[in-house]
Amino acid sequence: MKHHIFPQAPDLAAWFQQQGLNIHQYTLLIPREVHIRIHLGGQRGGRWNEEWRHFTRGRLRATPEEIWQHAIKLIVKYDLTGASMVPY
């Protein structure tokens, strides 16, 4: 399934739009069970969205580099690089 790197939750989507990002242009293909795993826990979209909320809190503006560095950090942290998705 397609997973948006930048969350679609209304509060976060509005922040990304203010940063000039079209969230629908940036997705990863991940298995459904991985999608469920990263959105469990926390509130309103699980841990993935909570990590983004923490990043955006108090930041009216962020540079594209800061946003992408955080995105890459989360992709690695939640193991969305493909390593955990390939059967051995």
N, C-alpha and C positions, 0 to 999 in steps of 0.2 A: 504494500500500500504506500501511497505518497504521504510523506511526513513533511510538514512545513518547518523549515529551520527556524523561521521567525513566527512565533505563535499568532494564531487567528483570534484569540480572545479579544473582545472589543477594546478593553483598556490597553492591551499591548499593541494590537493592530494600529490603533490611533497613534501611539508613540512612534512606531516604525514609519507610519505615513509621514509624521512630522519630520522624521529624519531623511525623508526622500526615498524610502524603500518600498517597493511593491512586494509584499510578502509572498504573493502567489508565484513569483518568478523563481523562488529558491526552495526546492524540495529535494528530499532524499527518498529513494525506494527502500523501505524496510519491511520486514515481516510483521504481520499483525500482532503477534505476541510481544515483539520488541516495542511496538507502539504502545501497547497496553502497559508494559513494564515502565516505560519512561514517564507515563502520565499517571501512575499510581502515587498515592501519598500526597501530602500537601493539600492545598485547596485550589479550586478553580483551575483545573488542568494539570494537577499533579506537580511533581518535582520539576519537570522541564519548564513549565510556565512560571513556577515560583522562582527558579534561578534567573529567568529573564526579568521578572518583576524586581528582584533584588538589584539586578544590574541597572535597570532603568530608573529606579527610585532616586529622586533628587537630581537626575540628569535631564535638563531640558534639551540639551544638545549633546550628541556624541559623534565623534568622527567615524567615517566608514571603517577606518582601520580598527578602532576600539570595538565597534560592533562585530566585525568579522573575527577579531581575536577572541571575543567572548563566545561567538558561535563555534569556532574551532575547538575552544576549550571544552564546551559542552558536548560536542560531537565525540571527542575523545573520551571524556569522562563517562558518558553514557554508552560508550562502545558502539557507535554508529558507523564505524569505519569499515565494517564488513567482516572483520575478523571473527566476530561471534555469530555471524550469519551464515558462514560457509561450513557445511558438514565435513568432518575429517574422515 
